[in-house]
Structure formats: structure tokens, C-alpha cells
């Protein structure tokens, strides 16, 4: 099987359909709570701003900011500049906050980042780092579905019309040769758009036969008796595809490069700490979730979810390019101009200082 075909199957970061630009493109999970917080006091010399405002999701796929904020690693790199965090459950809401100047830097899924870039004609944001790869699975009721071919004729949930997993599932369906109307979700497979918080209950009630969803929703379904029929990472070369990026307001990047570099230093050091201390990091992420949502994930959900996600500084830009190209060829979207969506100069400066190799923007770098 060629590398191109798996990429066609899994348009995990592809932009939503033309009429759906701006629809939820991230995979939020947890409460709808929005929580401004700062866990660690700012100590040391201030950078060029008093406070930097970051945004992320109370979601295991956002392990970097969850752990980096909870452990004070991000704050330590900022010195006397205070870190203020706000959590979101929807990609468009975070993009709106970035555009409105309510946050400066955010961790977010690839689809809302692309949508925000396209809608602003490349003026409002840049992707400045990777954060996580993987963590998306097709989980099914084993009493109703025993093979991939059995998915035909069944009801499968995705988080929302046009979101990252929805587009990936539609692409996989097309590769199987089945037909589904992307607007209604009706066809050879019934695509049922269901919020991640509701999907486990829908599965238990029998109203859906399975779901193509991110973690920890996938592991919650497994805990309810579901079976992982397909891990999306197996459809990708090297089993890697971006699920979380770091973005920044273009205005903030231009005005405060020292602060952006400090946050990126914290992100890189957090990822290194997570990799070196996986059990401690898992516990830290769960403690952070409890502080944000009021409850921790049980071990039977947290453990498999944590194993399926890999933190990464590399934005895996080549996957983004492949996804967009194949989405256009499939007629799912008008060809977007993504040139300049990445500015990896600050990240590569940080990586060089820490003795790490540079990462590549796959010809989508700063103009």
C-alpha cells in the first residue's frame, strides 16, 4: 500500500467542507467549564509583557499544556511574566478568542487552525509547534460489528459535522467505495454527529453502533464493552499524524517574540519531561483534569488513552499538506492557500539551543 493511499484514507487534519469552514474542528472533551487560572507564581524578571494568555482543552490530547501548566514548567520559563490559562471545549471558540485578543497562544486541533488561517486570509495566526500525535480510534459494538466491512449499513458517531474526525471518517468511507452525503451523514453508513460527552451514553443505549472518536472518548467506549476496530495511526506512514498544534496570534508573535520563545521552551521541556516520566506525567495530567473539570479519569480509561498519544515538538507539517491535497482531490474542499501557515523559526531556535534537531514546515513555512 502506498503512502498516498493511507493519507487519502485519513484526512485527519483536513479542513472541513467549504460550507463548513468555521465549524468545530477540535475534539473537546470534559465539562463546558471555562477556567482562567494560574498555578504557579511568576518569579524573576519580566519579559516584554506582564501576562501571557494561553488557551487549551481539558483533554488528554492536550497533555503538553495540561502537564506544563500544572507542573509549573511553562511558568518557570516565563520568569516574572505571569501565565494565565483559559480552557475551551470547542476549536472555533478558541479561534474566536485568539482573533479577539482574549488569548495570545493556544493549543488546538489542526482543522480549526487551518480554518482560522483560511478565513483570515493568512493574517491572524501561525502554527508555531507541534504538540501531540495519534489518539483517534474507530470503536464498535462487537455484537453488531466484527469486521471493517460490517461498518456498512451501521450507525457510527463522529464528534461534529465537518470536524477533524468527521472528515477522516468520510474519507475512509470513500476509500471503501461507499457513498455518504457529507452534509446529512446519510448513505451506505449513517454518520451520526454526536458530542463527545454524549457519545458513551449513545453507545450504551444502542442508538449508535460505534464511533470514530479521539481519546479519551475512545477508551470510555472500550470500558463500556466496545472493541477497537481501527486505530487511525495505522493508516499513516510511520503511524504519525498531527492531532494538536500550537498556534499564536500573528500580532502577538510580531510584538513579543521573547514571550513566544519562552512558551516554546516550556513546551519543549514539558514534552521531554513527559517522555522521561510517563507515569508521573499521566498522574499530573489527570490531576490537572480534576482541577479543571471536577473529576479525574478512571485508570481503565486513562491508561489506554495515554498510551495511544505521543507528545511531539514536530508539527508533522507534511501530514497537513498531504491531507489538504487529498481533500481537494476528493472534492471535499476548495483548494486552500496554506503557504505561510507555519512559522517554525522560534521553535527551531529553541530546539537548537537545547541540542535538538530542527523541524520542517514542508514548504508551508513563513513567507
N, C-alpha and C positions, 0 to 999 in steps of 0.2 A: 504494500500500500504506500502510495507516495505521500510526502509531507503535505502536499497541497490538498489532498483529499481530506485528511483529518482536519485541516484548518477550515475546509468548507463545512465540515460537519458541525464544528463547534465555533460558532461566531460569538464567542462568549463576551467579547468586548465590543461587538459591532454596535453601531449606532442604531437606534430604533427606526422604525419605518418613517418615511418622510412626514406623514401626517401625525406621527407620534413624537416628534422632536420635543423634548421638554417633559416627556412622561418619565415617571420614576425609572431610574436606570441603576440604582444601587440595590443592595439586598439588606435592608434594615431589619433588625430583629430586636425583640425586647419591648419595653414599655414605650409609650409615646412621650415619655418624660424628656424635657429639655433641661439640662442641668449645667449651669455655669459653676465652675469650681476651680480651685487651685489647692493642691495637696501639700505643696512644699513652699516655704517662704523663699522669696527672692533674696539671694545673698551675693554680695560682690558688686563690681562696677556695672553700671547700666550700659546697655548698648544704645543704639540710636532711637529707641522708643522706650517709654515707661512700661508698656504692656504689649504683648503679642497675643492675639486671639486665635485659637485653633479650634477646629471642628472635627469630630469623628463620630462613629456609630458605636453604640453599646453592643458589639458584635465580635465574635471570635476572629472573623476575617480582618478585623482592625486591631489585631494583637499588638502591633507596634505602638500606637498611641495609648492603648489601654495600659500596657505594661510601662511604657516610658513615662507616662503621666503619673501612674500610681507609685512607681518606684522613685520618682523624682529625678530620673536621668535627663529628661528634657529640660527641666528647670535648672539643673546644675550647669548645663551648657549655656544657659541664658544669663547666668550670673544675677545681677541686680535688676534685670528686666523681668517683670512678672509674667508668668504663663497663665492665661485664662482660657479654660476649655469649655466648649459647649457641645453637647451631644445631639445628634439628629437621627431620625429613623427613615428619612427619605432623601434620595440624591438631589432632586430638584430643589428641595428646601435648603439644603446646604449650598447649592449653587446660587440661589437667591440671596442667601446670607453673604456669600462672597461678593456678589455683584453689588450688594447694598453697603458693603464695608463693615458688616457686623462681625465677620471673621476675616483673618488675613491669610491663613494657611489651613488646608483641610485634607483629611484622608477620605477617599471616596472611590467608588467603583468606576471602571473605565467608561461605561456608557454615559453617565451624567457628565463626566469630564469632557467627553467628545461633544455631547450635545451642547454643553455650555460654551465650548470653544467655537463650534459652528454657528450657534445663534448670535454670538457677539462678533462674528467675522474675525476671530482670532485676536480680539483686543483685550479681553478681560482676564484671561487666566493662562497659566502654563503648567504642564506636568513637570515636576522637578525631581521626582524619585519614584521608585517602586516601593512596595510595602509587603505585599503578600501574593502568593500564587496558589491556585488549587481551591479545594474546599467546595466543589459542586458535584452533586450526585443525582442519579435517577433512582429513586427508591420506590418499590412497588409492593402491593399486597401479593404475597407468594401464592395465595389460594386462587387468585384470579389471573396472575401473570407469571409464567415460568420462563419465558424467553423474550428476547428483544422483538421478535416477530409478533408476539402476543400483545404488544402495546397497541397494535392496530385495532380500532374499534373500542378502545377503552378511554376513560376519563382521567387525564393527567393534569395536575395542578402546576402552575408556574406562579411566581410572585406577583406579577402585574403585566398587563398588556404592554409590549414593547420594551420590557426591562431586559437586563443582560441575559438572565437565564431563559426568558421567554423567547428571545431571538435565537439563542443557542439551540433550544428545543425545536423551534420551527425549522431551523437549518438542518438538524439531524433528521427530522421527519422528511424533508425534501430529499435528503440523501438516500432515504429508504424507498423513495419513489412514491410516497403517499402524498395526498393533497389535503391541505388545510387552509381555509381562508384566514389570513393573519389578523384581520380586523375582528371577526366574530369568534374565531377559535374553533369553528365548526368544520368537520370534514372527516377524513379517514380516522383521525384521532380527535377527540374532544379536548381542546386545551382550555382548562378552567383556571381563569386568573383569580388567585386567592392570596390574600395577605399571609406572609409567613407565620404570623402569630395565630392565624386561624387554621392553617393547613393541617396541623396534627389532629384537631377536632374533626375536620372534614374527613380525614383519613379514618379516624376511629368510627365515625358514623356511617362510613361506606359510601359517602357522596362522591369521593374520588377514588380511583384505583391505584394511584401513585402520584409522585411529584418529582419534577426536575428542579431542585432547590439547593441553596447554599447551606453551609454549616452555620449554626448548629441545628437548623431545622431538619436536615437530612438525618442526623443522628437521633433526633427526637422521634422521627418516624420509625427508625430501626428499633428504638426502645419500645415502641408500640407494636412490634411484631413485623415491621416491614423488612424487606430484603433489598440490599444494594444491587441493582441490576446492571448499572453502568456508572463508573467514575469518569467524569468528563476529562480528567487529566490523561486518561488512556487514549484519547482522541488527538492528543497534541504531541508533536515532536519533543522528545526529552521530557514528556509529561509535565510541561510547564506552560502556564498561561496566566496572564495578569488578572487578579481579582480586586486588588486595591492599589491605588496610586496615591501620591502626594501631590496636591496642586497648590498654587499660590496665586493671589491677585497680582496681575501684571503691575499695577500701580505700587503695590507694597514691595514687590521684587525690585523695582527700579529705585524706590526711595530708601529701602532698608536691607541692602544685601548682607550686611553683617548679621542681622537677626535671622534671615533666611538660612545663612550658613550655620548659625548656632543651632537652629532647629534641626537641620540636616545632620549635624554632628551628633545630636541627641538621638535622632532616628537610627543612624548607622550604629551607634554604640548600643542602643536598645536591641537592635536585631542581633548584634554579636552576643549580647548577654542572654537573649532568648535562646540562641543556638547553643551556647555553652551551658546553660542552666535550664533545660526544658521543663523539668518538674517544678522548679521554683517559679519559672515564668508562667506556667499553666495555672499555678495556685494564685499568682499575682493577678493574672487576667481575670480569674473567677472572683477574686476579692473586689477587683475594680467593678465588675459587673454587678455585684451585690450592692456596692455603693451607689451605682447609677440607676439600677432598676429595682432594687429592693430584694433581689433573690439571686442566689448562685445557681449554676447548672449542676445537676447531679453527675456523679462520676460516670455513669453509664452513657451519658450524653456528651459530657466534656471530653472524656478520654479519646474516643474515636474522632470527634470533631477536631481536636487539637492535632492529632496525628496526620490528618489529611491536609493540613495547611502548612505551607512553608513561608517563612518571612524572607524577604529579599530586598536588597537595595536596588537591584537592577529592575527597571520598569518593564523589561521584556517588550521593548518597543516593536520588535519585528512581528510579534503576535498581533499587535494592534494593527499594523499595516496589512498583514495577511487577512485579518478578519474584515477590515473595511473593504479590501479589494474583492473578496468573495461575496460580501453582502451586496456590492454593486452588481457583480456578475449575475447574482441570483435575482436581481430586480427588486431587492428589499429596500433599497435606498438610493437616492440620487447621489452621485459621486461627490463626496465632501473634499474640500481642500484642507488637509490636516498638516500641511507643511508649517513648521514653526510651533506645533503644539507642545513640543518638548524644549525645555532649556535645562540641560544637564550640566552646564558649566559649574554652578555652585556645588553640585553633588560630586562631580569629578575632582574638584579642588579638595573637598573634604576627604574623599577616598584616597587621593594621592598622599595627603598629609598623614593618613593612618596606614599607609603602606599597602593599600588595596588596589586592585586593577580598576581602570576606568570602565564605564558602561557606555553603551552606544545608543544613539537615538534612531537608528535605522532610517536615515535620510529624512526624518521628520523633526530635525532639530531647529534651533533658533535660526531665524532668517538672517 
